[in-house]
């Protein structure tokens, strides 16, 4: 019989040391007993503190959407800072003028500086800011971003009331208000211009209400190791839950903390009231809000509306859509404005729909469809269900001649097939079972999934379409745009935004760089309608090679510089600055291999305010896109500053600042920094990493961690070596 040497000795061997061994064992058991007693006592103390009637009563009194202070004297929780908003939208033609009012009320006995990170439409051109204190109104001034920060910081330090509004992303802004006195309310009023969307015969606009917490990839920055000397691990005054990283240097400024509470009619979270006016100059067939009940009234061709509930929690984007009567659907429109002797225009043109019942899908070629589905933690709740249903519907639309693959991602990327496979019933069934089993969880490592989807070129005879289903909750958008721009090849990228508050800037820009389109699904009941509309676009001939021919001798600066291809029902929108609006402009293109041309008279433009501001916003967006395509940031920054300062617009390099000159806070009074919590998007699962410490039980977690580390140290120092498991397991 062969006996293995490795099993010929006991599993554990004790060293005979009569002087040390008994004392070590005795010390170990005494230490373990003391640690257990400490844990029990600490748990009892924390539970007793949490269960006091005073604390429970205080929590009952606190409305959702408030930050909590806990003064050192006594244990009562006091609401510190609340935020309430009003928005009024006035639509005329293709331009929306929006007024947003944010009121910050300090309900504590302390002097407070409030910070509120909030979303706006990603194409909003913010061109006015005012700070209102009682009857006093201080007009905001546009300054270079660093200069505005310095003005605000100096005013805050000496005790002056001040407000600062900055842009972190095209759809993400921050309002800071300094030196709010105890029991005082300070209001910040913002005005912006937004372009009305038009698609498939329907006008629409969107007002975002809250933010889906963004995933922050990369390694945290440390002082002295930053690639950019202006970047710090935490931005001064930043209230975010994330540290700045090498991939997202401003993470601490784009990760506002979320309110863990759920809203109710009696206790709304960040309440808002919404009113709107529609003056389209034509009768409308319908006016609808997909996610909020509205009360609508009409006088001639002017429509007014308001929320039926008066005020609602800011948990889901407000969406408004209206449709003209069939015979009034526009094919072309021109709006103009003259500012400082210069002419500006907004041109909208809808190419004829060449699709007929006899048209073959996508000019006769089968498709290679690559589906990317986001299964990260931010998709928890109704979002993952919407994503699954959307993908299942898409799989069911595939035809036998098509090819497809499915890529899911969270912290890692999983590709269902090694390469695209034929859309046979067996493969479709296998993919559907896979999709039905997908669950949400983990991080949002989007880059590897995009790289996997764009790695291959379409086989000859196939049209390659990548459909990306996600909430877009990431902080490294710029890196993702660069990846799409560099790796797109002959693919087209179509984004499907999921959830109550998707990152619309990422969704729209990704589709722009991917030469595709953006669709939003806000609830499960919309899946079939929205996905059907998307596949109708995909199956219709694309209007391509679009050109605009201006009158000879006319000087024109227009955006976008590169005119996009248009899918069925999509309009061409062009912002123009010109030396004169005379004569006619000719538009031409190709659709289903058939030439197409249309002429529009320039002297018949309708006069609309806001057109010049919209042009400036489009120019800034075009300049920022140049960073994605390789232009150096210092050059882009200088060009953006010139436009933003001239047209009084917030940009990545400019901010609004307002300061009241009299000093209001006594020098002996300390200033507390407080952040307004954002409401959790409707239907989203808990995102505990984004909650404030008052909501996460951080003290007790810290205590547990400390005591367990102590326990591990005791095991290491006191436990006899003979009782420790051997490295590599049993031998």
C-alpha positions as CSV (number, residue, x, y, z in Angstrom):
1,X,0.0,0.0,0.0
2,X,1.2,3.5,-0.9
3,X,0.8,6.1,1.8
4,X,1.1,9.7,0.7
5,X,3.6,11.7,2.7
6,X,1.4,14.7,2.9
7,X,-1.2,12.8,4.9
8,X,1.3,10.9,7.2
9,X,1.3,13.6,9.9
10,X,-1.5,15.2,12.0
11,X,-3.5,18.0,10.5
12,X,-2.4,20.3,13.3
13,X,0.9,20.2,15.2
14,X,1.3,21.9,18.6
15,X,4.7,23.2,19.8
16,X,5.4,22.2,23.3
17,X,5.9,25.4,25.2
18,X,4.8,25.0,28.8
19,X,5.5,28.6,29.6
20,X,3.6,30.4,26.9
21,X,0.7,28.1,25.8
22,X,-1.6,28.3,28.8
23,X,-1.3,32.0,29.1
24,X,-2.0,32.6,25.4
25,X,-5.1,30.4,25.5
26,X,-6.4,32.1,28.6
27,X,-5.7,35.6,27.2
28,X,-7.5,34.7,24.0
29,X,-10.7,33.6,25.7
30,X,-10.8,36.6,28.0
31,X,-10.3,39.0,25.0
32,X,-13.0,37.3,23.0
33,X,-15.4,37.5,25.8
34,X,-14.7,41.2,26.3
35,X,-15.2,41.9,22.6
36,X,-18.6,40.1,22.5
37,X,-19.7,42.0,25.6
38,X,-18.7,45.3,23.9
39,X,-20.6,44.4,20.7
40,X,-23.8,43.6,22.6
41,X,-23.5,46.7,24.8
42,X,-22.9,48.9,21.7
43,X,-25.8,47.4,19.8
44,X,-28.1,47.9,22.8
45,X,-27.0,51.5,23.1
46,X,-27.5,52.3,19.4
47,X,-30.9,50.7,19.4
48,X,-31.9,52.5,22.5
49,X,-30.8,55.8,20.9
50,X,-32.7,55.1,17.7
51,X,-35.8,54.0,19.6
52,X,-36.3,57.1,21.8
53,X,-39.7,58.6,21.5
54,X,-38.1,62.0,21.0
55,X,-36.1,60.9,18.0
56,X,-39.1,59.0,16.5
57,X,-41.3,62.0,16.9
58,X,-38.7,64.2,15.3
59,X,-38.4,61.9,12.3
60,X,-42.2,62.0,11.9
61,X,-42.1,65.8,11.7
62,X,-39.5,65.9,9.1
63,X,-40.8,66.2,5.5
64,X,-39.0,64.4,2.7
65,X,-36.5,66.4,0.7
66,X,-35.0,68.0,3.8
67,X,-31.5,67.8,5.1
68,X,-31.2,67.0,8.8
69,X,-29.0,68.7,11.4
70,X,-28.4,67.1,14.8
71,X,-27.3,69.8,17.2
72,X,-24.7,68.8,19.8
73,X,-27.0,69.8,22.6
74,X,-30.0,67.4,22.8
75,X,-30.9,64.7,20.4
76,X,-33.7,66.3,18.4
77,X,-33.4,66.1,14.6
78,X,-34.0,69.5,13.0
79,X,-34.8,70.1,9.3
80,X,-32.2,72.4,8.0
81,X,-32.8,73.3,4.4
82,X,-35.7,72.7,2.1
83,X,-36.0,73.3,-1.6
84,X,-39.2,74.0,-3.6
85,X,-39.4,74.7,-7.3
86,X,-41.8,76.3,-9.8
87,X,-41.4,76.1,-13.6
88,X,-43.3,77.9,-16.3
89,X,-42.9,76.9,-19.9
90,X,-44.0,79.2,-22.8
91,X,-43.9,77.7,-26.2
92,X,-44.1,79.7,-29.4
93,X,-43.3,77.9,-32.7
94,X,-40.2,75.7,-32.2
95,X,-38.8,77.7,-29.3
96,X,-39.6,77.3,-25.6
97,X,-38.9,80.0,-23.0
98,X,-38.6,78.4,-19.6
99,X,-38.6,80.1,-16.2
100,X,-37.4,78.0,-13.2
101,X,-37.7,79.3,-9.6
102,X,-35.8,77.5,-6.8
103,X,-36.6,78.6,-3.2
104,X,-34.3,77.6,-0.4
105,X,-35.7,77.8,3.1
106,X,-33.5,77.5,6.1
107,X,-35.6,76.0,8.9
108,X,-32.7,75.8,11.4
109,X,-31.2,78.2,13.9
110,X,-27.9,78.2,12.0
111,X,-26.5,80.2,9.1
112,X,-26.5,77.9,6.1
113,X,-24.9,77.6,2.7
114,X,-27.1,75.5,0.5
115,X,-26.0,73.4,-2.5
116,X,-28.4,71.8,-5.0
117,X,-27.3,69.7,-7.9
118,X,-30.1,69.5,-10.4
119,X,-30.9,68.5,-14.0
120,X,-32.0,70.6,-17.0
121,X,-32.6,69.7,-20.6
122,X,-29.3,68.9,-22.3
123,X,-29.9,71.5,-24.9
124,X,-31.0,74.3,-22.5
125,X,-29.4,77.7,-23.1
126,X,-29.4,79.3,-19.6
127,X,-29.2,83.0,-20.2
128,X,-30.5,84.7,-17.0
129,X,-30.2,84.4,-13.3
130,X,-31.6,86.5,-10.4
131,X,-31.3,86.1,-6.6
132,X,-34.4,87.3,-4.7
133,X,-34.3,88.0,-1.0
134,X,-37.7,89.3,0.2
135,X,-38.4,92.4,-2.0
136,X,-34.7,92.7,-3.1
137,X,-33.6,91.4,-6.5
138,X,-30.0,91.0,-7.4
139,X,-29.3,90.4,-11.1
140,X,-26.7,87.7,-11.8
141,X,-23.7,88.4,-14.0
142,X,-22.0,85.9,-16.4
143,X,-18.3,85.5,-15.6
144,X,-15.6,83.0,-16.4
145,X,-16.1,80.0,-14.2
146,X,-13.0,80.5,-12.0
147,X,-13.7,84.2,-11.6
148,X,-17.3,83.6,-10.6
149,X,-16.2,81.0,-8.0
150,X,-13.7,83.5,-6.6
151,X,-16.4,86.3,-6.4
152,X,-18.8,83.9,-4.7
153,X,-16.2,82.5,-2.2
154,X,-15.1,86.0,-1.2
155,X,-18.7,87.1,-0.6
156,X,-19.5,84.0,1.4
157,X,-16.4,84.4,3.6
158,X,-17.2,88.0,4.6
159,X,-20.8,87.2,5.3
160,X,-22.6,88.6,2.2
161,X,-25.5,86.8,0.6
162,X,-24.5,85.3,-2.7
163,X,-25.5,82.7,-5.3
164,X,-23.6,80.8,-7.9
165,X,-25.0,78.7,-10.8
166,X,-22.6,76.5,-12.6
167,X,-22.7,73.7,-15.3
168,X,-21.1,70.3,-14.7
169,X,-22.6,68.6,-17.7
170,X,-24.9,70.0,-20.5
171,X,-27.8,68.5,-18.5
172,X,-26.4,68.9,-14.9
173,X,-26.1,72.1,-13.0
174,X,-25.4,73.3,-9.5
175,X,-26.9,76.2,-7.5
176,X,-25.1,77.4,-4.4
177,X,-26.6,79.9,-2.0
178,X,-24.4,81.4,0.8
179,X,-25.4,82.9,4.1
180,X,-29.0,82.0,4.4
181,X,-30.1,83.4,7.8
182,X,-32.0,81.2,10.3
183,X,-35.6,80.9,9.1
184,X,-35.0,82.8,6.0
185,X,-35.9,82.0,2.4
186,X,-33.7,82.9,-0.6
187,X,-35.0,82.3,-4.2
188,X,-32.9,81.8,-7.3
189,X,-34.6,82.4,-10.6
190,X,-33.2,80.9,-13.8
191,X,-34.4,81.4,-17.4
192,X,-33.4,79.3,-20.4
193,X,-34.2,78.7,-24.0
194,X,-34.9,75.2,-25.3
195,X,-35.7,73.9,-28.7
196,X,-39.0,72.0,-29.2
197,X,-38.6,68.5,-30.6
198,X,-40.5,67.3,-33.6
199,X,-40.8,63.7,-34.7
200,X,-43.3,61.5,-36.4
201,X,-45.8,64.5,-36.7
202,X,-45.6,65.2,-32.9
203,X,-44.1,68.2,-31.0
204,X,-42.6,67.5,-27.6
205,X,-40.4,68.8,-24.8
206,X,-39.1,67.4,-21.6
207,X,-38.3,69.0,-18.2
208,X,-36.1,66.7,-16.1
209,X,-36.9,66.4,-12.4
210,X,-34.2,64.4,-10.7
211,X,-31.0,62.4,-11.3
212,X,-30.2,58.8,-11.5
213,X,-27.0,58.2,-9.4
214,X,-24.1,57.9,-11.8
215,X,-21.5,55.2,-11.8
216,X,-18.0,56.6,-11.3
217,X,-15.2,54.4,-12.8
218,X,-11.5,54.8,-12.2
219,X,-9.0,55.1,-9.3
220,X,-9.6,57.9,-6.6
221,X,-7.2,60.8,-7.0
222,X,-4.8,61.7,-4.3
223,X,-3.0,65.0,-3.7
224,X,0.3,65.1,-5.5
225,X,-0.7,62.4,-8.0
226,X,-3.3,64.2,-10.1
227,X,-2.8,64.3,-13.9
228,X,-4.3,67.8,-13.7
229,X,-3.0,70.1,-11.0
230,X,-6.4,71.9,-10.9
231,X,-8.1,68.6,-10.0
232,X,-8.4,67.5,-6.3
233,X,-9.7,64.4,-4.7
234,X,-12.7,66.5,-3.6
235,X,-13.7,69.7,-5.2
236,X,-14.0,72.7,-2.7
237,X,-17.5,72.8,-1.4
238,X,-18.6,69.6,-3.3
239,X,-21.3,67.6,-1.6
240,X,-21.2,64.5,-3.7
241,X,-20.9,60.9,-2.4
242,X,-18.0,60.0,-4.8
243,X,-14.4,61.0,-4.8
244,X,-12.8,62.4,-8.0
245,X,-11.1,59.7,-10.0
246,X,-8.6,59.5,-12.9
247,X,-11.5,58.8,-15.3
248,X,-14.0,61.2,-13.8
249,X,-12.0,64.2,-12.3
250,X,-15.2,66.0,-11.2
251,X,-17.0,63.0,-9.7
252,X,-17.6,64.8,-6.4
253,X,-19.5,67.5,-8.2
254,X,-21.9,65.3,-10.2
255,X,-22.9,62.8,-7.5
256,X,-25.5,64.5,-5.3
257,X,-26.8,62.5,-2.4
258,X,-30.3,61.0,-2.8
259,X,-33.2,61.0,-0.5
260,X,-33.9,57.5,0.7
261,X,-37.5,58.3,1.6
262,X,-40.5,57.6,-0.7
263,X,-42.8,60.5,-1.4
264,X,-46.5,60.8,-0.5
265,X,-49.2,63.3,-1.3
266,X,-48.8,64.7,2.2
267,X,-45.0,64.8,2.2
268,X,-43.7,65.4,-1.3
269,X,-40.0,65.2,-2.0
270,X,-38.6,68.5,-3.5
271,X,-42.1,69.7,-4.5
272,X,-42.6,71.4,-7.8
273,X,-45.5,73.1,-9.6
274,X,-45.6,73.2,-13.4
275,X,-47.5,75.5,-15.7
276,X,-47.2,75.9,-19.5
277,X,-48.6,77.9,-22.4
278,X,-48.7,76.6,-26.0
279,X,-49.1,79.2,-28.8
280,X,-48.5,77.3,-32.0
281,X,-50.7,79.5,-34.3
282,X,-52.8,76.4,-35.3
283,X,-55.4,74.2,-33.8
284,X,-54.1,71.1,-32.0
285,X,-55.5,67.6,-32.2
286,X,-54.1,66.6,-28.8
287,X,-52.0,67.8,-25.8
288,X,-50.8,65.1,-23.4
289,X,-48.4,64.6,-20.5
290,X,-47.3,60.9,-20.3
291,X,-46.4,60.8,-16.6
292,X,-48.4,63.5,-14.9
293,X,-52.1,64.4,-14.9
294,X,-52.7,67.9,-16.2
295,X,-55.6,70.3,-16.5
296,X,-55.9,71.9,-19.9
297,X,-57.8,75.0,-21.2
298,X,-58.0,76.6,-24.6
299,X,-58.6,80.1,-25.9
300,X,-58.6,80.2,-29.7
301,X,-55.3,78.6,-30.7
302,X,-53.6,79.2,-27.3
303,X,-53.5,76.4,-24.8
304,X,-52.6,76.7,-21.1
305,X,-52.1,73.8,-18.6
306,X,-51.1,73.1,-15.1
307,X,-50.5,70.0,-13.0
308,X,-53.8,68.5,-11.7
309,X,-52.2,67.9,-8.3
310,X,-50.9,71.4,-8.0
311,X,-47.5,70.2,-6.7
312,X,-45.8,66.9,-7.2
313,X,-42.6,65.3,-6.0
314,X,-39.6,65.6,-8.4
315,X,-39.3,61.9,-9.0
316,X,-40.0,61.6,-12.7
317,X,-39.3,63.8,-15.7
318,X,-42.2,66.0,-16.9
319,X,-43.0,65.2,-20.6
320,X,-45.3,67.2,-22.7
321,X,-46.4,66.3,-26.3
322,X,-48.8,68.0,-28.7
323,X,-50.0,67.1,-32.2
324,X,-51.5,69.4,-34.8
325,X,-54.5,68.4,-36.8
326,X,-53.4,66.2,-39.7
327,X,-53.8,68.8,-42.4
328,X,-51.7,71.3,-40.4
329,X,-48.6,69.1,-39.9
330,X,-45.6,71.3,-41.0
331,X,-43.2,70.2,-43.7
332,X,-41.0,73.3,-43.4
333,X,-40.7,76.3,-41.1
334,X,-38.3,79.3,-40.6
335,X,-38.0,81.4,-37.5
336,X,-35.8,84.5,-37.2
337,X,-34.5,87.1,-34.8
338,X,-32.3,90.1,-35.3
339,X,-29.8,91.0,-32.5
340,X,-27.2,93.8,-32.6
341,X,-27.7,94.1,-36.4
342,X,-27.1,90.4,-37.1
343,X,-29.7,88.0,-38.4
344,X,-30.3,84.6,-36.8
345,X,-32.6,81.9,-38.0
346,X,-33.9,78.4,-37.1
347,X,-34.7,76.3,-40.1
348,X,-36.9,73.2,-39.7
349,X,-37.6,70.9,-42.6
350,X,-39.3,67.5,-42.8
351,X,-38.3,65.4,-45.8
352,X,-41.1,63.5,-47.6
353,X,-41.7,60.0,-46.3
354,X,-40.7,57.7,-49.1
355,X,-41.7,54.5,-47.3
356,X,-44.6,52.6,-48.9
357,X,-46.2,49.3,-48.1
358,X,-44.1,47.7,-50.9
359,X,-40.8,49.0,-49.5
360,X,-38.4,46.3,-48.3
361,X,-36.9,47.0,-44.9
362,X,-33.8,49.2,-45.0
363,X,-33.6,49.2,-48.8
364,X,-33.7,45.4,-49.1
365,X,-30.7,44.5,-46.9
366,X,-31.1,42.2,-43.9
367,X,-29.8,43.6,-40.6
368,X,-27.1,42.4,-38.2
369,X,-28.6,43.6,-34.9
370,X,-26.3,43.9,-31.8
371,X,-28.3,44.4,-28.6
372,X,-26.5,45.9,-25.5
373,X,-28.5,45.7,-22.3
374,X,-27.5,47.5,-19.1
375,X,-28.0,45.3,-16.0
376,X,-26.1,47.4,-13.5
377,X,-27.4,48.4,-10.0
378,X,-28.8,51.7,-11.2
379,X,-31.3,49.7,-13.3
380,X,-32.8,48.1,-10.2
381,X,-36.6,48.3,-9.9
382,X,-38.8,49.0,-12.9
383,X,-35.9,50.0,-15.2
384,X,-34.6,46.4,-15.5
385,X,-38.1,45.2,-16.3
386,X,-38.5,47.9,-19.0
387,X,-35.2,47.0,-20.4
388,X,-36.0,43.3,-20.5
389,X,-39.4,43.9,-22.1
390,X,-37.8,46.2,-24.7
391,X,-35.2,43.7,-25.7
392,X,-37.7,40.8,-25.8
393,X,-39.8,42.9,-28.2
394,X,-36.8,43.7,-30.3
395,X,-35.8,40.1,-30.6
396,X,-39.4,39.2,-31.7
397,X,-39.1,41.7,-34.6
398,X,-36.1,40.0,-36.2
399,X,-36.6,38.3,-39.5
400,X,-35.2,34.9,-40.6
401,X,-32.6,36.5,-42.8
402,X,-31.3,38.8,-40.0
403,X,-28.3,38.1,-37.7
404,X,-28.0,39.1,-34.0
405,X,-26.2,39.0,-30.7
406,X,-26.9,40.1,-27.2
407,X,-24.3,41.8,-24.9
408,X,-25.2,42.4,-21.2
409,X,-23.0,44.3,-18.8
410,X,-22.7,45.6,-15.3
411,X,-19.3,45.3,-13.5
412,X,-18.3,42.9,-16.3
413,X,-19.4,42.2,-19.9
414,X,-21.0,39.0,-21.1
415,X,-21.6,38.2,-24.8
416,X,-24.3,35.6,-25.4
417,X,-22.8,34.2,-28.7
418,X,-19.1,34.4,-29.7
419,X,-20.3,36.2,-32.9
420,X,-23.6,37.2,-34.5
421,X,-25.8,34.3,-35.3
422,X,-28.7,33.7,-37.6
423,X,-32.2,34.7,-36.2
424,X,-33.5,31.1,-36.3
425,X,-36.4,30.2,-33.9
426,X,-33.9,28.2,-31.8
427,X,-31.5,31.0,-31.4
428,X,-34.2,33.5,-30.7
429,X,-35.7,31.2,-28.1
430,X,-32.3,30.8,-26.4
431,X,-31.8,34.5,-26.4
432,X,-35.3,35.2,-24.9
433,X,-34.7,32.7,-22.1
434,X,-31.3,34.4,-21.4
435,X,-32.9,37.9,-21.3
436,X,-35.7,36.7,-19.0
437,X,-33.1,35.6,-16.5
438,X,-31.2,38.9,-16.4
439,X,-31.1,40.7,-13.0
440,X,-29.8,44.1,-12.0
441,X,-26.7,44.6,-9.8
442,X,-23.1,45.7,-9.9
443,X,-21.3,48.6,-11.5
444,X,-21.8,50.3,-14.9
445,X,-18.7,49.4,-16.8
446,X,-20.0,50.6,-20.1
447,X,-16.8,51.0,-22.1
448,X,-16.0,47.2,-22.5
449,X,-19.6,46.5,-23.7
450,X,-19.4,49.3,-26.3
451,X,-16.0,48.1,-27.5
452,X,-17.3,44.6,-27.8
453,X,-20.4,45.8,-29.8
454,X,-18.3,47.9,-32.2
455,X,-15.5,45.5,-32.6
456,X,-16.8,43.9,-35.8
457,X,-17.8,45.3,-39.1
458,X,-21.0,44.2,-40.8
459,X,-20.7,41.3,-43.2
460,X,-21.3,42.2,-46.9
461,X,-24.9,42.4,-47.7
462,X,-26.0,43.3,-44.1
463,X,-26.9,46.6,-42.4
464,X,-25.3,46.7,-38.9
465,X,-27.4,48.3,-36.2
466,X,-26.4,48.5,-32.5
467,X,-29.2,49.0,-30.1
468,X,-28.1,50.2,-26.7
469,X,-30.6,49.9,-23.8
470,X,-29.5,51.8,-20.7
471,X,-30.3,54.6,-18.2
472,X,-27.0,56.2,-19.2
473,X,-26.0,56.6,-15.5
474,X,-22.3,57.1,-15.9
475,X,-19.8,59.9,-15.2
476,X,-17.3,59.2,-18.0
477,X,-19.4,60.3,-20.9
478,X,-16.5,61.9,-22.8
479,X,-14.5,58.7,-23.0
480,X,-17.5,56.8,-24.2
481,X,-18.2,59.4,-27.0
482,X,-14.6,59.1,-28.1
483,X,-14.9,55.3,-28.3
484,X,-18.1,55.6,-30.4
485,X,-16.5,58.2,-32.7
486,X,-13.3,56.1,-33.3
487,X,-14.8,52.6,-33.5
488,X,-18.2,53.1,-35.2
489,X,-17.1,51.9,-38.6
490,X,-20.1,51.0,-40.8
491,X,-22.4,50.4,-37.7
492,X,-25.2,52.7,-36.6
493,X,-25.9,53.2,-32.9
494,X,-29.4,53.6,-31.5
495,X,-29.9,54.5,-27.8
496,X,-33.0,53.5,-25.8
497,X,-33.2,55.5,-22.6
498,X,-34.8,53.6,-19.7
499,X,-36.3,54.8,-16.5
500,X,-37.9,57.9,-14.9
501,X,-34.7,60.0,-15.1
502,X,-32.3,58.8,-17.7
503,X,-29.1,60.7,-18.6
504,X,-30.5,62.3,-21.7
505,X,-27.2,64.1,-22.6
506,X,-25.4,60.7,-22.9
507,X,-28.3,59.1,-24.8
508,X,-28.6,61.8,-27.4
509,X,-24.9,62.5,-27.9
510,X,-24.1,58.7,-28.1
511,X,-26.8,58.4,-30.8
512,X,-25.4,61.5,-32.6
513,X,-21.8,60.2,-32.7
514,X,-23.3,56.8,-33.6
515,X,-25.3,58.2,-36.6
516,X,-28.5,56.8,-35.1
517,X,-31.4,58.1,-33.0
518,X,-32.5,58.2,-29.4
519,X,-35.7,56.7,-28.0
520,X,-37.0,57.1,-24.4
521,X,-39.1,54.5,-22.5
522,X,-40.4,55.9,-19.2
523,X,-42.7,53.0,-18.2
524,X,-43.4,49.3,-19.1
525,X,-46.7,50.2,-20.8
526,X,-44.7,52.3,-23.4
527,X,-42.4,49.5,-24.5
528,X,-44.5,48.2,-27.5
529,X,-45.4,51.7,-28.8
530,X,-41.9,53.1,-28.5
531,X,-40.1,50.0,-29.8
532,X,-42.5,49.7,-32.7
533,X,-41.8,53.3,-33.7
534,X,-38.1,52.6,-33.5
535,X,-38.2,49.6,-35.7
536,X,-40.4,51.5,-38.2
537,X,-37.5,54.0,-38.5
538,X,-35.0,51.2,-38.8
539,X,-37.0,49.6,-41.6
540,X,-37.5,52.8,-43.5
541,X,-35.2,54.4,-46.1
542,X,-32.7,56.9,-44.6
543,X,-32.5,60.4,-46.0
544,X,-28.8,60.9,-46.6
545,X,-26.3,63.2,-48.3
546,X,-28.3,66.2,-47.2
547,X,-26.9,69.6,-48.5
548,X,-28.1,73.2,-48.0
549,X,-27.5,75.7,-50.8
550,X,-27.7,79.3,-49.6
551,X,-28.2,82.3,-52.0
552,X,-25.0,83.3,-53.7
553,X,-23.0,85.9,-51.8
554,X,-24.7,85.2,-48.5
555,X,-22.4,84.7,-45.5
556,X,-23.7,81.9,-43.3
557,X,-22.5,80.2,-40.1
558,X,-24.8,77.3,-39.4
559,X,-25.0,74.3,-37.0
560,X,-24.7,71.4,-37.0
561,X,-21.7,71.7,-39.3
562,X,-22.1,68.1,-40.5
563,X,-25.8,67.5,-41.4
564,X,-27.1,64.2,-40.0
565,X,-28.8,61.5,-41.9
566,X,-32.6,61.5,-41.1
567,X,-34.8,58.6,-40.3
568,X,-38.5,58.4,-41.1
569,X,-40.4,61.3,-39.6
570,X,-37.3,63.1,-38.3
571,X,-36.9,66.8,-39.2
572,X,-33.7,68.6,-40.1
573,X,-33.0,71.4,-37.6
574,X,-30.4,74.0,-38.5
575,X,-29.4,77.1,-36.5
576,X,-28.1,79.9,-38.7
577,X,-26.3,83.2,-38.4
578,X,-26.4,85.1,-41.7
579,X,-25.6,88.4,-43.2
580,X,-29.1,88.7,-44.6
581,X,-32.3,86.7,-44.9
582,X,-33.2,87.2,-48.6
583,X,-34.0,85.0,-51.5
584,X,-34.4,81.3,-51.0
585,X,-32.5,78.3,-49.7
586,X,-32.5,74.9,-51.5
587,X,-32.2,71.6,-49.6
588,X,-31.4,68.4,-51.3
589,X,-30.6,64.8,-50.5
590,X,-31.1,61.1,-51.3
591,X,-33.8,58.8,-50.1
592,X,-34.1,55.2,-51.2
593,X,-31.7,56.0,-54.1
594,X,-34.1,58.7,-55.3
595,X,-32.9,62.4,-55.4
596,X,-35.0,64.8,-53.3
597,X,-35.0,68.6,-53.3
598,X,-37.0,71.4,-51.6
599,X,-36.9,75.2,-51.7
600,X,-37.8,77.5,-48.8
601,X,-38.2,81.3,-49.1
602,X,-36.1,83.2,-46.6
603,X,-38.1,86.4,-46.5
604,X,-41.1,84.7,-45.1
605,X,-39.5,83.9,-41.7
606,X,-41.6,84.3,-38.5
607,X,-40.0,86.6,-35.9
608,X,-39.3,84.7,-32.7
609,X,-37.2,85.8,-29.6
610,X,-34.7,83.2,-28.4
611,X,-33.5,82.2,-31.9
612,X,-30.2,84.0,-31.4
613,X,-29.6,82.3,-28.0
614,X,-30.5,79.0,-29.5
615,X,-27.9,79.5,-32.3
616,X,-25.2,80.4,-29.7
617,X,-26.1,77.2,-27.7
618,X,-25.7,75.1,-30.8
619,X,-22.4,76.7,-31.7
620,X,-21.1,75.9,-28.1
621,X,-22.3,72.3,-28.4
622,X,-20.5,72.0,-31.8
623,X,-17.3,73.4,-30.3
624,X,-17.4,71.0,-27.4
625,X,-17.9,68.1,-29.8
626,X,-14.5,69.0,-31.3
627,X,-12.8,67.8,-28.2
628,X,-14.3,64.3,-28.9
629,X,-12.9,64.4,-32.4
630,X,-9.4,65.4,-31.3
631,X,-9.1,69.2,-30.9
632,X,-7.2,70.4,-27.9
633,X,-9.3,71.7,-24.9
634,X,-7.5,75.1,-24.5
635,X,-8.4,76.0,-28.1
636,X,-12.0,74.9,-27.6
637,X,-12.2,76.7,-24.2
638,X,-11.2,80.0,-25.8
639,X,-13.8,79.8,-28.6
640,X,-16.5,78.7,-26.2
641,X,-15.7,81.6,-23.8
642,X,-16.1,84.1,-26.7
643,X,-19.6,82.9,-27.6
644,X,-20.8,82.3,-24.0
645,X,-19.7,85.7,-22.7
646,X,-21.1,87.6,-25.7
647,X,-24.5,85.8,-25.5
648,X,-24.6,85.7,-21.7
649,X,-24.8,81.9,-21.4
650,X,-23.8,79.3,-18.8
651,X,-21.2,76.9,-20.3
652,X,-18.5,74.5,-19.0
653,X,-16.3,77.6,-18.7
654,X,-18.8,80.3,-17.6
655,X,-21.1,80.7,-14.6
656,X,-23.7,83.1,-13.2
657,X,-22.9,84.8,-9.9
658,X,-25.0,87.3,-7.9
659,X,-23.9,89.1,-4.7
660,X,-25.8,91.3,-2.3
661,X,-23.4,94.0,-1.1
662,X,-24.4,94.5,2.5
663,X,-22.8,92.0,5.0
664,X,-25.6,90.0,6.6
665,X,-23.9,87.2,8.7
666,X,-22.2,88.4,11.9
667,X,-18.5,87.4,12.0
668,X,-19.0,85.3,15.2
669,X,-21.6,83.1,13.5
670,X,-20.4,79.9,11.8
671,X,-21.6,78.9,8.3
672,X,-22.9,75.4,7.9
673,X,-22.8,73.7,4.5
674,X,-25.9,71.8,3.6
675,X,-26.9,69.9,0.4
676,X,-30.4,69.5,-0.8
677,X,-31.1,65.8,-1.4
678,X,-32.4,64.7,-4.8
679,X,-35.5,62.6,-5.0
680,X,-35.1,58.9,-5.9
681,X,-36.3,58.3,-9.5
682,X,-39.7,56.8,-9.5
683,X,-39.6,53.0,-9.5
684,X,-35.9,52.8,-8.9
685,X,-34.6,50.4,-6.3
686,X,-32.6,51.7,-3.3
687,X,-29.1,53.1,-4.1
688,X,-27.7,53.1,-0.6
689,X,-24.2,54.4,-1.6
690,X,-25.8,57.7,-2.6
691,X,-27.7,58.2,0.7
692,X,-26.5,60.6,3.4
693,X,-25.0,59.1,6.5
694,X,-28.1,60.0,8.5
695,X,-30.0,57.5,6.4
696,X,-27.4,54.7,6.3
697,X,-26.6,53.9,9.9
698,X,-23.0,54.8,9.2
699,X,-22.0,55.2,12.9
700,X,-23.1,51.7,13.8
701,X,-21.5,50.3,10.6
702,X,-18.2,52.1,11.6
703,X,-18.4,50.6,15.1
704,X,-19.0,47.1,13.8
705,X,-16.1,47.5,11.4
706,X,-13.8,48.7,14.2
707,X,-14.7,45.9,16.6
708,X,-14.4,43.2,14.0
709,X,-11.0,44.5,13.0
710,X,-10.0,44.3,16.7
711,X,-11.4,40.8,16.9
712,X,-9.2,39.8,13.9
713,X,-6.2,41.3,15.6
714,X,-6.9,39.4,18.8
715,X,-7.1,36.1,16.8
716,X,-3.8,36.9,15.1
717,X,-1.9,37.9,18.3
718,X,-3.5,35.6,20.9
719,X,-4.7,32.5,19.2
720,X,-2.1,29.7,19.5
721,X,-0.4,29.2,16.1
722,X,-1.4,25.5,16.3
723,X,-5.1,26.4,16.1
724,X,-4.7,28.7,13.1
725,X,-5.6,27.2,9.7
726,X,-2.6,26.3,7.6
727,X,-2.0,28.3,4.4
728,X,-3.6,26.6,1.5
729,X,-6.0,24.6,3.6
730,X,-5.6,21.2,5.1
731,X,-2.4,19.4,4.2
